[in-house]
Amino acid sequence: MNALRQKWSHFLEACHPKTPAGLPYVFIIGFNKTATTTLHHFFHKNGFPSVHWDNNRLAATMIDNCLNDRRILTGYDRRFRVFSDMTAQTLRMRFEANSLFRILDTDYPGSYFIYNNRSMEGWLASRWKKPCGKYSCTYVELEQRILNTTDPQKVVDTWKKEKLDFEREAREYFRGNSRFLEFDITDPMAPHKIGDLLGITFDPSHWGHHMTNNPRESMSARLSSLGPCPPASF
């Protein structure tokens, strides 16, 4: 009977999410359209309090905290342990707060960093077909407005350059760091690699694709009119 009770106790402990204080910080620093939603749900369902984008508020809070010399995730760090899609975008700007990985590492020593990557062509094509429901336009159109250009080729070239620059800096900074993991989002071993990084056994059944490019019918027509994503010019 005691053995049965012990097994039941272990089962309940495994099912119940750990308190945030007992979990490490995990920063998912891949850009949007690199399975950030999939990773958000994966960690959440495995008992890690996770926040994803938060309607621009996550990145905006990070900027505000830095400007006021507070820890970069003040306001989020007591409740959450996993952070993803650190993007803020309006009609006038787009800021990728994943670029602040050095500050995250400084403010939260011992934390883990995951660079969820995908092929350049696949990533560009996914962004190309992304709607922006808040502004009733395509992601390409919004970026054209920010760049003050009518040439969609400049959008693609800008995205590619930002990704290449980010990768070069992140790989150099985290070279040889055992708390850093880079993987391709098509890798079927991704859930196990994440577990090896953190030294935790995750339930891989919670890993799965989550569609986020689901435009309304009117937006679908606008996206179709874009045609295929052109290759970058360099």
SVG drawing of the C-alpha trace seen along z (x, -y; Angstrom):
<svg xmlns="http://www.w3.org/2000/svg" viewBox="-13 -57 46 59">
<polyline fill="none" stroke="black" stroke-width="0.4" points="0.0,0.0 2.8,-2.4 4.5,-1.7 1.2,-2.4 0.8,-5.7 4.4,-6.7 3.8,-6.0 0.6,-8.0 2.4,-10.9 5.2,-10.9 2.5,-10.8 0.7,-13.9 4.0,-15.7 4.9,-15.0 1.5,-16.3 1.5,-19.4 3.4,-22.4 6.4,-23.4 6.4,-26.8 8.1,-29.5 10.7,-29.9 11.9,-26.4 12.3,-26.7 15.1,-28.3 14.6,-31.2 14.4,-30.2 14.7,-32.8 13.6,-31.8 15.4,-34.2 14.3,-33.1 12.3,-35.6 8.6,-35.3 7.7,-32.6 10.2,-30.2 7.8,-28.1 7.7,-30.5 4.0,-29.6 4.9,-25.9 7.6,-26.4 5.3,-28.6 2.7,-25.9 5.3,-23.1 6.8,-24.8 3.4,-25.8 2.0,-22.3 5.1,-20.9 4.5,-23.1 6.6,-26.1 4.8,-29.5 5.3,-31.0 4.6,-34.3 4.5,-34.9 4.6,-38.4 1.7,-39.7 0.4,-42.0 3.7,-44.1 3.8,-44.5 6.6,-42.1 9.1,-43.9 7.8,-47.3 8.3,-46.5 11.8,-45.3 12.7,-48.6 11.0,-50.6 12.9,-48.7 16.2,-49.3 15.5,-53.0 14.8,-53.2 17.6,-51.0 15.5,-48.2 16.0,-44.5 14.9,-44.0 12.0,-41.7 10.7,-43.5 6.9,-43.0 7.1,-39.6 9.9,-37.8 8.0,-36.8 5.2,-35.1 6.9,-33.7 9.9,-31.6 9.8,-31.2 9.7,-34.2 9.2,-34.1 8.3,-36.3 9.9,-39.4 8.7,-41.7 7.0,-45.0 5.5,-46.4 3.4,-49.5 2.7,-51.6 6.0,-53.4 8.5,-50.9 9.4,-47.2 11.7,-46.3 13.2,-42.9 13.9,-42.6 15.7,-39.3 18.6,-41.6 18.9,-42.3 20.1,-38.8 23.3,-40.2 21.2,-42.2 19.0,-39.2 22.1,-37.1 23.5,-39.8 20.2,-40.4 19.4,-36.7 22.7,-34.8 22.4,-31.1 19.5,-31.4 19.1,-29.4 18.9,-30.6 17.3,-28.8 17.8,-30.0 14.9,-28.4 16.1,-28.6 14.7,-27.7 16.0,-28.0 16.3,-31.5 14.0,-30.8 11.3,-29.2 11.5,-32.0 11.2,-34.7 8.3,-33.0 6.4,-32.6 6.8,-36.3 5.9,-37.2 2.5,-35.4 1.9,-36.8 -1.2,-39.0 -1.3,-41.9 -4.9,-41.8 -4.5,-44.8 -3.8,-47.1 -5.8,-45.2 -2.8,-44.8 -0.1,-42.3 3.2,-42.1 4.9,-43.2 2.8,-46.3 3.4,-47.2 7.1,-46.8 7.0,-48.9 5.4,-51.7 8.1,-51.5 10.8,-51.6 9.1,-54.3 9.3,-52.3 7.0,-50.9 9.6,-48.2 8.8,-44.9 12.3,-43.7 13.7,-46.1 11.5,-44.4 12.9,-41.0 16.5,-42.3 16.0,-44.0 14.6,-40.9 17.5,-38.8 20.2,-41.2 18.7,-41.5 18.6,-37.7 22.1,-37.2 23.4,-40.0 21.6,-38.6 22.9,-35.1 26.5,-36.2 26.3,-38.2 24.4,-35.5 26.6,-32.6 29.8,-34.6 28.4,-35.6 27.3,-32.1 30.1,-30.2 31.0,-27.3 28.2,-28.2 26.5,-25.1 23.3,-27.2 22.7,-27.9 21.0,-25.7 20.4,-26.3 18.2,-23.9 16.2,-23.9 12.5,-23.9 12.0,-20.9 14.3,-18.7 12.2,-15.9 14.6,-15.7 14.0,-19.3 11.9,-18.4 14.7,-16.0 17.4,-18.5 15.6,-21.1 15.3,-18.6 19.0,-17.8 19.8,-21.5 17.8,-22.0 18.5,-18.6 14.7,-18.0 12.6,-15.3 9.8,-16.8 6.7,-15.2 7.3,-15.3 3.6,-14.8 3.1,-18.5 5.4,-19.3 3.4,-20.2 2.9,-22.8 0.6,-25.7 -0.7,-27.7 -0.7,-31.4 -1.0,-32.6 -4.8,-32.3 -6.0,-35.3 -9.6,-36.2 -11.0,-35.8 -10.4,-39.4 -6.8,-39.3 -6.2,-36.0 -6.9,-37.7 -4.4,-40.4 -1.8,-37.9 -2.4,-35.9 -1.9,-39.1 1.7,-39.3 2.7,-36.2 5.6,-34.2 8.3,-35.7 11.2,-36.9 14.7,-35.8 16.9,-38.3 19.0,-40.3 22.3,-39.4"/>
</svg>
